Protein backbone atom coordinates (compact mmCIF):
# COMPACT_ATOMS: atom_id res chain seq x y z
CA UNK A 1 0.00 0.00 0.00
CA UNK A 2 1.52 3.34 -1.03
CA UNK A 3 1.74 6.37 1.27
CA UNK A 4 -1.19 8.16 -0.35
CA UNK A 5 -3.47 5.13 -0.03
CA UNK A 6 -2.47 4.73 3.62
CA UNK A 7 -3.17 8.39 4.32
CA UNK A 8 -6.59 8.50 2.65
CA UNK A 9 -7.63 4.86 3.04
CA UNK A 10 -10.97 5.47 4.78
CA UNK A 11 -12.22 8.11 2.37
CA UNK A 12 -11.05 6.13 -0.66
CA UNK A 13 -13.58 3.51 0.44
CA UNK A 14 -16.28 6.17 0.00
CA UNK A 15 -15.39 7.78 -3.32
CA UNK A 16 -12.51 5.74 -4.75
CA UNK A 17 -9.48 6.81 -6.77
CA UNK A 18 -11.57 8.78 -9.25
CA UNK A 19 -13.17 10.84 -6.51
CA UNK A 20 -9.83 11.45 -4.83
CA UNK A 21 -8.30 12.57 -8.14
CA UNK A 22 -11.15 15.06 -8.52
CA UNK A 23 -10.54 16.42 -5.02
CA UNK A 24 -6.81 16.77 -5.64
CA UNK A 25 -7.52 18.73 -8.83
CA UNK A 26 -9.92 21.12 -7.10
CA UNK A 27 -9.11 24.73 -6.29
CA UNK A 28 -11.44 26.26 -3.69
CA UNK A 29 -11.93 29.98 -3.12
CA UNK A 30 -13.08 31.15 0.32
CA UNK A 31 -14.39 34.68 0.49
CA UNK A 32 -13.79 35.87 4.08
CA UNK A 33 -12.06 33.75 6.72
CA UNK A 34 -15.00 33.62 9.09
CA UNK A 35 -15.56 30.88 11.65
CA UNK A 36 -17.84 28.93 9.31
CA UNK A 37 -15.55 29.57 6.34
CA UNK A 38 -12.54 28.14 8.16
CA UNK A 39 -14.57 25.15 9.36
CA UNK A 40 -15.56 24.41 5.76
CA UNK A 41 -11.98 24.67 4.53
CA UNK A 42 -10.74 22.50 7.40
CA UNK A 43 -13.05 19.72 6.25
CA UNK A 44 -11.80 20.08 2.68
CA UNK A 45 -8.09 20.43 3.46
CA UNK A 46 -8.04 17.25 5.56
CA UNK A 47 -9.29 14.93 2.76
CA UNK A 48 -6.82 16.53 0.36
CA UNK A 49 -8.19 19.15 -2.03
CA UNK A 50 -5.52 20.36 -4.40
CA UNK A 51 -5.38 23.98 -3.28
CA UNK A 52 -7.35 26.79 -1.73
CA UNK A 53 -7.28 30.57 -1.77
CA UNK A 54 -8.56 32.83 0.99
CA UNK A 55 -9.70 36.33 0.03
CA UNK A 56 -10.26 38.65 2.99
CA UNK A 57 -9.30 42.30 3.47
CA UNK A 58 -9.90 42.28 7.22
CA UNK A 59 -7.54 41.97 10.16
CA UNK A 60 -7.99 39.64 13.11
CA UNK A 61 -10.06 41.11 15.95
CA UNK A 62 -11.00 39.96 19.43
CA UNK A 63 -14.41 38.89 18.07
CA UNK A 64 -12.68 36.69 15.48
CA UNK A 65 -10.60 34.98 18.15
CA UNK A 66 -13.68 34.38 20.26
CA UNK A 67 -15.63 32.62 17.49
CA UNK A 68 -12.97 31.09 15.23
CA UNK A 69 -10.81 28.23 16.49
CA UNK A 70 -8.41 28.74 13.58
CA UNK A 71 -7.29 32.17 14.76
CA UNK A 72 -5.24 32.64 17.94
CA UNK A 73 -4.05 35.57 20.08
CA UNK A 74 -0.84 35.75 18.09
CA UNK A 75 -3.00 36.56 15.06
CA UNK A 76 -4.49 39.70 16.62
CA UNK A 77 -4.15 42.67 14.27
CA UNK A 78 -2.67 40.58 11.46
CA UNK A 79 -4.20 39.82 8.08
CA UNK A 80 -7.10 37.43 8.58
CA UNK A 81 -6.56 35.89 5.15
CA UNK A 82 -2.87 35.26 5.80
CA UNK A 83 -3.31 33.77 9.27
CA UNK A 84 -6.21 31.54 8.26
CA UNK A 85 -4.23 30.31 5.27
CA UNK A 86 -1.17 29.54 7.40
CA UNK A 87 -3.06 27.71 10.14
CA UNK A 88 -5.29 25.73 7.77
CA UNK A 89 -2.26 24.79 5.69
CA UNK A 90 -0.73 23.05 8.70
CA UNK A 91 -3.52 20.44 8.59
CA UNK A 92 -2.31 18.81 5.36
CA UNK A 93 1.09 19.34 3.80
CA UNK A 94 -0.18 18.06 0.45
CA UNK A 95 -2.57 21.01 0.05
CA UNK A 96 -1.39 24.36 -1.30
CA UNK A 97 -2.80 27.48 0.33
CA UNK A 98 -2.89 31.02 -1.04
CA UNK A 99 -4.21 34.26 0.41
CA UNK A 100 -5.13 37.71 -0.87
CA UNK A 101 -5.67 40.60 1.55
CA UNK A 102 -8.30 42.39 -0.49
CA UNK A 103 -12.05 42.41 -0.96
CA UNK A 104 -13.59 40.30 -3.72
CA UNK A 105 -15.33 43.18 -5.51
CA UNK A 106 -12.07 45.11 -5.89
CA UNK A 107 -10.36 41.99 -7.20
CA UNK A 108 -13.11 41.42 -9.77
CA UNK A 109 -12.88 45.01 -10.95
CA UNK A 110 -9.18 44.54 -11.65
CA UNK A 111 -9.52 40.99 -12.99
CA UNK A 112 -13.05 40.09 -14.20
CA UNK A 113 -11.94 36.52 -15.01
CA UNK A 114 -10.55 35.88 -11.53
CA UNK A 115 -13.23 33.35 -10.52
CA UNK A 116 -12.80 31.09 -13.56
CA UNK A 117 -9.74 29.38 -12.04
CA UNK A 118 -11.77 27.95 -9.16
CA UNK A 119 -13.92 24.85 -9.08
CA UNK A 120 -15.93 26.17 -6.12
CA UNK A 121 -16.42 29.63 -4.65
CA UNK A 122 -17.56 29.76 -1.01
CA UNK A 123 -18.90 33.12 0.12
CA UNK A 124 -19.34 33.87 3.83
CA UNK A 125 -20.19 37.13 5.59
CA UNK A 126 -20.99 38.92 2.33
CA UNK A 127 -23.88 41.24 1.56
CA UNK A 128 -26.66 40.20 -0.77
CA UNK A 129 -25.36 42.61 -3.39
CA UNK A 130 -21.90 41.02 -3.31
CA UNK A 131 -23.37 37.50 -3.29
CA UNK A 132 -25.51 38.27 -6.34
CA UNK A 133 -22.55 39.71 -8.27
CA UNK A 134 -20.24 36.78 -7.48
CA UNK A 135 -23.00 34.21 -8.09
CA UNK A 136 -23.81 35.76 -11.47
CA UNK A 137 -20.17 35.47 -12.58
CA UNK A 138 -19.94 31.88 -11.36
CA UNK A 139 -23.21 31.06 -13.14
CA UNK A 140 -21.87 32.53 -16.37
CA UNK A 141 -18.65 30.54 -15.96
CA UNK A 142 -20.77 27.41 -15.60
CA UNK A 143 -22.70 28.15 -18.79
CA UNK A 144 -19.51 29.03 -20.63
CA UNK A 145 -17.93 25.77 -19.62
CA UNK A 146 -20.99 23.79 -20.66
CA UNK A 147 -20.93 25.63 -23.97
CA UNK A 148 -17.17 25.43 -24.37
CA UNK A 149 -17.32 21.76 -23.40
CA UNK A 150 -14.04 19.98 -23.52
CA UNK A 151 -13.65 16.26 -22.98
CA UNK A 152 -10.19 16.69 -21.52
CA UNK A 153 -10.91 19.17 -18.74
CA UNK A 154 -9.15 18.28 -15.49
CA UNK A 155 -11.48 16.87 -12.85
CA UNK A 156 -12.73 19.43 -10.37
CA UNK A 157 -12.40 22.35 -12.82
CA UNK A 158 -15.42 21.71 -14.97
CA UNK A 159 -17.37 24.73 -13.81
CA UNK A 160 -17.48 27.24 -10.99
CA UNK A 161 -19.98 26.30 -8.31
CA UNK A 162 -21.17 29.08 -6.03
CA UNK A 163 -21.92 28.30 -2.37
CA UNK A 164 -23.27 31.06 -0.12
CA UNK A 165 -23.14 30.31 3.60
CA UNK A 166 -24.67 32.31 6.44
CA UNK A 167 -24.59 31.79 10.20
CA UNK A 168 -26.46 34.24 12.39
CA UNK A 169 -26.56 33.21 16.01
CA UNK A 170 -28.24 29.80 16.15
CA UNK A 171 -29.42 29.92 12.54
CA UNK A 172 -27.48 28.58 9.57
CA UNK A 173 -28.19 28.65 5.84
CA UNK A 174 -26.52 27.35 2.68
CA UNK A 175 -27.38 28.17 -0.92
CA UNK A 176 -25.83 26.20 -3.80
CA UNK A 177 -25.97 27.52 -7.37
CA UNK A 178 -24.54 26.00 -10.55
CA UNK A 179 -26.38 25.69 -13.87
CA UNK A 180 -26.13 21.93 -14.13
CA UNK A 181 -24.64 19.12 -12.10
CA UNK A 182 -24.41 15.59 -13.49
CA UNK A 183 -23.95 12.53 -11.29
CA UNK A 184 -22.95 9.07 -12.45
CA UNK A 185 -21.92 7.38 -9.20
CA UNK A 186 -24.99 8.12 -7.12
CA UNK A 187 -24.14 5.25 -4.75
CA UNK A 188 -27.54 3.57 -4.47
CA UNK A 189 -28.00 0.86 -1.84
CA UNK A 190 -27.52 -1.78 -4.54
CA UNK A 191 -26.71 -1.78 -8.26
CA UNK A 192 -27.44 -5.49 -8.65
CA UNK A 193 -29.52 -6.24 -11.76
CA UNK A 194 -30.28 -9.97 -11.72
CA UNK A 195 -32.63 -10.10 -14.75
CA UNK A 196 -34.74 -12.88 -13.21
CA UNK A 197 -37.63 -12.02 -15.53
CA UNK A 198 -35.50 -11.87 -18.70
CA UNK A 199 -32.51 -14.17 -18.23
CA UNK A 200 -29.87 -14.21 -20.94
CA UNK A 201 -28.78 -17.62 -22.37
CA UNK A 202 -25.69 -18.07 -20.17
CA UNK A 203 -27.73 -17.38 -17.06
CA UNK A 204 -30.44 -19.84 -18.07
CA UNK A 205 -27.82 -22.50 -18.70
CA UNK A 206 -26.30 -21.87 -15.28
CA UNK A 207 -29.67 -22.32 -13.53
CA UNK A 208 -30.35 -25.56 -15.38
CA UNK A 209 -26.96 -26.97 -14.40
CA UNK A 210 -28.17 -27.64 -10.85
CA UNK A 211 -29.82 -30.88 -9.85
CA UNK A 212 -32.79 -30.01 -7.66
CA UNK A 213 -33.47 -33.72 -7.20
CA UNK A 214 -30.09 -34.44 -5.62
CA UNK A 215 -30.07 -36.47 -2.44
CA UNK A 216 -26.97 -34.64 -1.20
CA UNK A 217 -28.31 -32.20 1.39
CA UNK A 218 -25.10 -30.14 1.31
CA UNK A 219 -25.32 -29.73 -2.48
CA UNK A 220 -29.04 -28.92 -2.30
CA UNK A 221 -28.54 -26.40 0.49
CA UNK A 222 -25.93 -24.51 -1.53
CA UNK A 223 -27.81 -23.97 -4.78
CA UNK A 224 -27.53 -20.18 -5.27
CA UNK A 225 -30.82 -18.41 -4.72
CA UNK A 226 -30.57 -16.85 -8.19
CA UNK A 227 -30.79 -20.34 -9.68
CA UNK A 228 -33.74 -21.14 -7.39
CA UNK A 229 -35.57 -17.98 -8.52
CA UNK A 230 -34.88 -18.74 -12.17
CA UNK A 231 -36.14 -22.32 -11.87
CA UNK A 232 -39.41 -21.39 -10.21
CA UNK A 233 -39.86 -18.28 -12.35
CA UNK A 234 -39.70 -20.42 -15.48
CA UNK A 235 -42.26 -22.75 -13.92
CA UNK A 236 -44.53 -19.81 -13.02
CA UNK A 237 -44.31 -18.27 -16.49
CA UNK A 238 -45.20 -21.59 -18.10
CA UNK A 239 -48.34 -21.70 -15.99
CA UNK A 240 -49.28 -18.02 -16.42
CA UNK A 241 -48.97 -17.35 -20.16
CA UNK A 242 -45.39 -16.14 -19.90
CA UNK A 243 -46.15 -13.49 -17.28
CA UNK A 244 -44.21 -12.98 -14.08
CA UNK A 245 -45.91 -12.42 -10.70
CA UNK A 246 -46.83 -8.74 -10.68
CA UNK A 247 -49.29 -8.08 -7.86
CA UNK A 248 -48.52 -8.39 -4.18
CA UNK A 249 -50.86 -11.38 -3.95
CA UNK A 250 -49.19 -13.12 -6.88
CA UNK A 251 -45.78 -12.56 -5.36
CA UNK A 252 -46.97 -14.13 -2.15
CA UNK A 253 -48.19 -17.10 -4.17
CA UNK A 254 -44.79 -17.27 -5.84
CA UNK A 255 -43.13 -17.27 -2.42
CA UNK A 256 -45.34 -20.19 -1.42
CA UNK A 257 -44.29 -22.10 -4.54
CA UNK A 258 -40.62 -21.61 -3.65
CA UNK A 259 -41.27 -22.54 -0.03
CA UNK A 260 -42.85 -25.76 -1.26
CA UNK A 261 -39.50 -26.75 -2.72
CA UNK A 262 -37.74 -26.61 0.63
CA UNK A 263 -36.75 -29.85 2.28
CA UNK A 264 -36.17 -28.43 5.75
CA UNK A 265 -36.32 -25.21 7.70
CA UNK A 266 -32.51 -25.09 7.46
CA UNK A 267 -32.46 -24.42 3.70
CA UNK A 268 -31.12 -20.88 3.98
CA UNK A 269 -30.69 -20.56 0.23
CA UNK A 270 -34.42 -20.99 -0.26
CA UNK A 271 -35.07 -18.46 2.50
CA UNK A 272 -32.81 -16.03 0.63
CA UNK A 273 -34.79 -16.64 -2.55
CA UNK A 274 -38.10 -16.04 -0.76
CA UNK A 275 -36.89 -12.85 0.93
CA UNK A 276 -35.66 -11.44 -2.41
CA UNK A 277 -38.88 -12.03 -4.34
CA UNK A 278 -40.29 -8.52 -3.91
CA UNK A 279 -36.96 -6.94 -4.81
CA UNK A 280 -35.73 -9.26 -7.57
CA UNK A 281 -38.88 -10.44 -9.29
CA UNK A 282 -39.84 -7.25 -11.02
CA UNK A 283 -40.18 -6.43 -14.68
CA UNK A 284 -36.81 -5.19 -15.90
CA UNK A 285 -37.33 -1.86 -17.66
CA UNK A 286 -35.56 1.41 -18.25
CA UNK A 287 -36.49 3.65 -15.27
CA UNK A 288 -38.74 6.59 -16.14
CA UNK A 289 -36.12 9.07 -14.86
CA UNK A 290 -33.56 7.66 -17.31
CA UNK A 291 -36.09 7.77 -20.15
CA UNK A 292 -36.55 11.43 -19.30
CA UNK A 293 -32.80 11.99 -19.63
CA UNK A 294 -32.82 10.15 -22.97
CA UNK A 295 -35.29 12.78 -24.20
CA UNK A 296 -33.31 15.71 -22.83
CA UNK A 297 -32.27 18.19 -25.56
CA UNK A 298 -28.63 17.81 -24.47
CA UNK A 299 -28.86 14.09 -25.22
CA UNK A 300 -30.73 14.65 -28.46
CA UNK A 301 -28.52 17.42 -29.82
CA UNK A 302 -24.90 16.47 -29.35
CA UNK A 303 -22.07 18.68 -30.55
CA UNK A 304 -18.30 18.76 -30.29
CA UNK A 305 -18.82 20.87 -27.15
CA UNK A 306 -21.00 18.30 -25.37
CA UNK A 307 -19.64 16.97 -22.11
CA UNK A 308 -18.75 13.33 -21.59
CA UNK A 309 -21.91 12.69 -19.58
CA UNK A 310 -24.19 13.57 -22.50
CA UNK A 311 -22.15 11.69 -25.08
CA UNK A 312 -22.17 8.58 -22.90
CA UNK A 313 -25.88 8.97 -22.21
CA UNK A 314 -26.60 9.17 -25.93
CA UNK A 315 -24.51 6.05 -26.50
CA UNK A 316 -26.47 4.17 -23.84
CA UNK A 317 -29.74 5.39 -25.38
CA UNK A 318 -28.67 4.13 -28.81
CA UNK A 319 -27.65 0.84 -27.22
CA UNK A 320 -31.07 0.46 -25.58
CA UNK A 321 -32.83 1.28 -28.84
CA UNK A 322 -30.93 -1.49 -30.63
CA UNK A 323 -33.01 -4.44 -29.39
CA UNK A 324 -30.82 -6.95 -31.16
CA UNK A 325 -27.98 -6.06 -28.80
CA UNK A 326 -29.75 -4.92 -25.64
CA UNK A 327 -33.23 -6.41 -25.70
CA UNK A 328 -34.39 -2.86 -24.99
CA UNK A 329 -32.65 -2.85 -21.61
CA UNK A 330 -29.84 -0.85 -20.05
CA UNK A 331 -26.31 -2.28 -19.88
CA UNK A 332 -26.02 -4.93 -17.19
CA UNK A 333 -24.30 -3.68 -14.02
CA UNK A 334 -22.40 -6.96 -13.58
CA UNK A 335 -22.82 -6.90 -9.80
CA UNK A 336 -24.48 -9.61 -7.72
CA UNK A 337 -25.21 -9.69 -3.97
CA UNK A 338 -23.73 -12.12 -1.49
CA UNK A 339 -25.59 -15.41 -1.14
CA UNK A 340 -25.24 -18.88 0.31
CA UNK A 341 -23.48 -21.01 -2.30
CA UNK A 342 -20.44 -23.16 -2.90
CA UNK A 343 -17.45 -20.97 -3.74
CA UNK A 344 -17.09 -22.36 -7.27
CA UNK A 345 -20.81 -21.86 -7.98
CA UNK A 346 -20.74 -18.29 -6.74
CA UNK A 347 -17.60 -17.45 -8.72
CA UNK A 348 -19.14 -18.98 -11.85
CA UNK A 349 -22.33 -16.97 -11.39
CA UNK A 350 -20.34 -13.82 -10.75
CA UNK A 351 -18.34 -14.41 -13.94
CA UNK A 352 -21.53 -14.91 -15.97
CA UNK A 353 -22.88 -11.52 -14.92
CA UNK A 354 -19.50 -9.81 -15.31
CA UNK A 355 -18.96 -11.27 -18.79
CA UNK A 356 -22.40 -10.09 -19.91
CA UNK A 357 -21.71 -6.63 -18.45
CA UNK A 358 -18.37 -6.56 -20.28
CA UNK A 359 -20.04 -7.40 -23.59
CA UNK A 360 -22.56 -4.61 -23.02
CA UNK A 361 -19.73 -2.17 -22.28
CA UNK A 362 -17.99 -3.20 -25.49
CA UNK A 363 -21.14 -2.48 -27.50
CA UNK A 364 -21.63 0.89 -25.79
CA UNK A 365 -17.94 1.69 -26.31
CA UNK A 366 -18.31 1.13 -30.05
CA UNK A 367 -21.24 3.54 -30.12
CA UNK A 368 -19.27 6.09 -28.08
CA UNK A 369 -16.35 6.03 -30.53
CA UNK A 370 -18.76 6.33 -33.44
CA UNK A 371 -20.39 9.37 -31.83
CA UNK A 372 -17.02 10.94 -31.06
CA UNK A 373 -15.89 10.58 -34.66
CA UNK A 374 -19.19 12.01 -35.94
CA UNK A 375 -18.62 15.03 -33.70
CA UNK A 376 -15.10 15.57 -35.02
CA UNK A 377 -13.48 14.22 -31.87
CA UNK A 378 -10.92 11.45 -31.51
CA UNK A 379 -12.16 7.91 -31.00
CA UNK A 380 -11.03 6.68 -27.60
CA UNK A 381 -10.94 10.18 -26.08
CA UNK A 382 -13.40 8.94 -23.48
CA UNK A 383 -11.58 6.30 -21.47
CA UNK A 384 -12.92 2.75 -21.25
CA UNK A 385 -12.89 2.99 -17.44
CA UNK A 386 -15.28 5.94 -17.62
CA UNK A 387 -17.58 4.04 -19.98
CA UNK A 388 -17.57 1.03 -17.64
CA UNK A 389 -18.55 3.18 -14.66
CA UNK A 390 -21.28 4.92 -16.65
CA UNK A 391 -22.76 1.60 -17.77
CA UNK A 392 -22.62 0.16 -14.25
CA UNK A 393 -24.63 3.07 -12.84
CA UNK A 394 -26.77 3.74 -15.92
CA UNK A 395 -30.01 3.00 -14.06
CA UNK A 396 -29.19 5.56 -11.37
CA UNK A 397 -27.91 8.60 -13.27
CA UNK A 398 -28.96 12.03 -12.04
CA UNK A 399 -28.91 15.55 -13.43
CA UNK A 400 -29.56 18.41 -11.01
CA UNK A 401 -30.37 21.78 -12.54
CA UNK A 402 -30.26 24.52 -9.95
CA UNK A 403 -32.05 27.86 -9.95
CA UNK A 404 -29.87 30.95 -10.09
CA UNK A 405 -29.95 33.57 -7.35
CA UNK A 406 -31.39 35.94 -9.92
CA UNK A 407 -34.36 33.63 -10.47
CA UNK A 408 -34.77 33.15 -6.73
CA UNK A 409 -35.05 36.89 -6.14
CA UNK A 410 -36.94 37.95 -9.25
CA UNK A 411 -39.08 34.89 -9.98
CA UNK A 412 -40.01 33.59 -6.52
CA UNK A 413 -41.90 30.33 -6.22
CA UNK A 414 -44.72 31.93 -4.29
CA UNK A 415 -47.05 28.92 -4.17
CA UNK A 416 -44.35 26.69 -2.73
CA UNK A 417 -43.25 29.38 -0.31
CA UNK A 418 -46.84 29.75 0.93
CA UNK A 419 -47.13 25.98 1.42
CA UNK A 420 -43.82 25.84 3.34
CA UNK A 421 -44.99 28.62 5.65
CA UNK A 422 -48.28 26.83 6.34
CA UNK A 423 -46.39 24.07 8.15
CA UNK A 424 -46.09 25.16 11.80
CA UNK A 425 -42.99 22.98 12.27
CA UNK A 426 -41.19 24.30 9.19
CA UNK A 427 -37.81 26.05 9.45
CA UNK A 428 -38.64 28.15 6.39
CA UNK A 429 -39.47 31.22 8.54
CA UNK A 430 -35.72 31.39 9.25
CA UNK A 431 -35.14 31.78 5.50
CA UNK A 432 -37.65 34.64 5.44
CA UNK A 433 -35.89 36.34 8.35
CA UNK A 434 -32.48 36.04 6.70
CA UNK A 435 -33.91 37.57 3.53
CA UNK A 436 -35.49 40.35 5.59
CA UNK A 437 -32.12 40.93 7.31
CA UNK A 438 -30.57 41.48 3.88
CA UNK A 439 -33.24 44.09 3.15
CA UNK A 440 -32.53 45.69 6.53
CA UNK A 441 -28.86 45.94 5.54
CA UNK A 442 -29.80 47.56 2.23
CA UNK A 443 -31.73 50.22 4.18
CA UNK A 444 -29.28 50.86 7.03
CA UNK A 445 -25.84 49.67 5.95
CA UNK A 446 -25.70 47.25 8.89
CA UNK A 447 -27.47 44.07 10.02
CA UNK A 448 -30.21 43.90 12.66
CA UNK A 449 -28.85 44.08 16.19
CA UNK A 450 -25.49 45.61 15.24
CA UNK A 451 -26.57 49.04 16.55
CA UNK A 452 -26.35 50.40 20.09
CA UNK A 453 -29.64 48.80 21.16
CA UNK A 454 -30.82 45.67 19.39
CA UNK A 455 -34.42 46.16 20.52
CA UNK A 456 -34.63 49.33 18.42
CA UNK A 457 -34.22 47.21 15.27
CA UNK A 458 -37.08 44.78 15.93
CA UNK A 459 -39.87 46.88 14.41
CA UNK A 460 -37.83 47.79 11.35
CA UNK A 461 -36.83 44.16 10.72
CA UNK A 462 -40.46 43.13 11.15
CA UNK A 463 -41.44 45.78 8.60
CA UNK A 464 -38.86 44.44 6.16
CA UNK A 465 -40.19 40.92 6.70
CA UNK A 466 -43.80 42.03 6.18
CA UNK A 467 -42.87 43.81 2.96
CA UNK A 468 -41.11 40.69 1.70
CA UNK A 469 -44.05 38.41 2.54
CA UNK A 470 -46.53 40.77 0.90
CA UNK A 471 -44.39 40.83 -2.26
CA UNK A 472 -45.04 37.08 -2.40
CA UNK A 473 -48.77 37.60 -1.87
CA UNK A 474 -48.59 36.27 1.69
CA UNK A 475 -50.04 37.87 4.81
CA UNK A 476 -47.47 39.65 6.96
CA UNK A 477 -48.35 37.63 10.05
CA UNK A 478 -47.33 34.34 8.41
CA UNK A 479 -44.09 34.53 10.41
CA UNK A 480 -44.20 35.26 14.11
CA UNK A 481 -42.75 38.57 15.23
CA UNK A 482 -41.13 36.71 18.12
CA UNK A 483 -38.57 35.34 15.68
CA UNK A 484 -37.49 38.85 14.71
CA UNK A 485 -36.48 39.44 18.34
CA UNK A 486 -34.15 36.46 18.19
CA UNK A 487 -32.49 37.60 14.95
CA UNK A 488 -31.96 41.08 16.41
CA UNK A 489 -30.57 39.62 19.64
CA UNK A 490 -27.98 37.69 17.63
CA UNK A 491 -26.64 40.95 16.14
CA UNK A 492 -25.26 39.08 13.13
CA UNK A 493 -22.91 37.28 15.50
CA UNK A 494 -21.45 33.84 14.87
CA UNK A 495 -21.62 31.01 17.41
CA UNK A 496 -18.83 28.51 16.93
CA UNK A 497 -20.79 25.31 17.47
CA UNK A 498 -23.23 26.39 14.74
CA UNK A 499 -20.31 27.36 12.51
CA UNK A 500 -18.75 23.95 13.11
CA UNK A 501 -21.97 22.10 12.31
CA UNK A 502 -22.58 24.15 9.18
CA UNK A 503 -18.95 23.62 8.16
CA UNK A 504 -19.55 19.88 8.18
CA UNK A 505 -22.76 20.16 6.17
CA UNK A 506 -21.28 22.48 3.54
CA UNK A 507 -18.01 20.61 3.09
CA UNK A 508 -19.93 17.37 2.59
CA UNK A 509 -22.01 18.98 -0.16
CA UNK A 510 -18.93 20.48 -1.81
CA UNK A 511 -17.23 17.07 -1.89
CA UNK A 512 -20.32 15.64 -3.61
CA UNK A 513 -20.18 18.45 -6.17
CA UNK A 514 -16.44 18.13 -6.81
CA UNK A 515 -16.40 14.34 -7.12
CA UNK A 516 -19.73 14.09 -8.97
CA UNK A 517 -20.65 11.30 -6.57
CA UNK A 518 -23.69 11.02 -4.32
CA UNK A 519 -26.61 13.41 -4.83
CA UNK A 520 -26.13 16.95 -3.48
CA UNK A 521 -28.88 19.07 -1.98
CA UNK A 522 -31.04 21.26 -4.19
CA UNK A 523 -30.65 24.08 -3.38
CA UNK A 524 -31.09 25.75 0.04
CA UNK A 525 -30.41 24.20 3.45
CA UNK A 526 -31.76 25.87 6.57
CA UNK A 527 -30.76 24.90 10.12
CA UNK A 528 -32.55 26.07 13.25
CA UNK A 529 -30.14 25.49 16.13
CA UNK A 530 -32.75 26.31 18.76
CA UNK A 531 -34.80 23.24 17.84
CA UNK A 532 -31.98 21.30 16.10
CA UNK A 533 -34.19 21.00 13.01
CA UNK A 534 -33.12 21.34 9.40
CA UNK A 535 -34.64 21.07 5.93
CA UNK A 536 -33.81 21.56 2.27
CA UNK A 537 -35.89 23.86 0.06
CA UNK A 538 -35.72 24.41 -3.70
CA UNK A 539 -36.30 28.15 -3.63
Secondary structure, 3 states (H helix, E strand, C coil): CCHHHHHCHHHHHHHHHHHHHHHHCCEEEEECCCHHHHHHHHHHHCCCCCEEEEECCCECCHHHHHHCCCCCHHHCCCEHHHHHHHHHHCCCCCCEEEEECCCHHHHHHHCCCHHHHCCEEEEECCCHHHHHHHHHHHHHHHHHHHHHCCCCCCCCCCCCEEEEEEEEECEEEEEEECCCEEECECCCCCCCCCCCCCCCHHHHHHHHCCCCCCCCHHHHCCCCHHHHHHHHHHHHHHHCCCCCCCCHHHHHHHHHHHHHCCCCCCCHHHHHHHHCHHHHCCCCCCCHHHHHHHCCHHHHCCCCCCCHHHHHHHHHHHHHHCHHHHCCCCCCCCCCCCCCCCHHHHHHHHHHHHHHHHHHHHHHHHHHHHHHHHCCCCCCCCCHHHHHHHHHCCCCCEEECCCCHHHHHHCCCHHHHHHHHHCCCCCHHHHHHHHHHHHHHHHHCCCCCCCCCHHHHHHHHHHHHHHHHHHCCCCHHHCCCHHHHHHHHHCCCECHHHHHHHHHHHHHHHHHHHHCECCCCCCEEEEECCCCEEEEECC
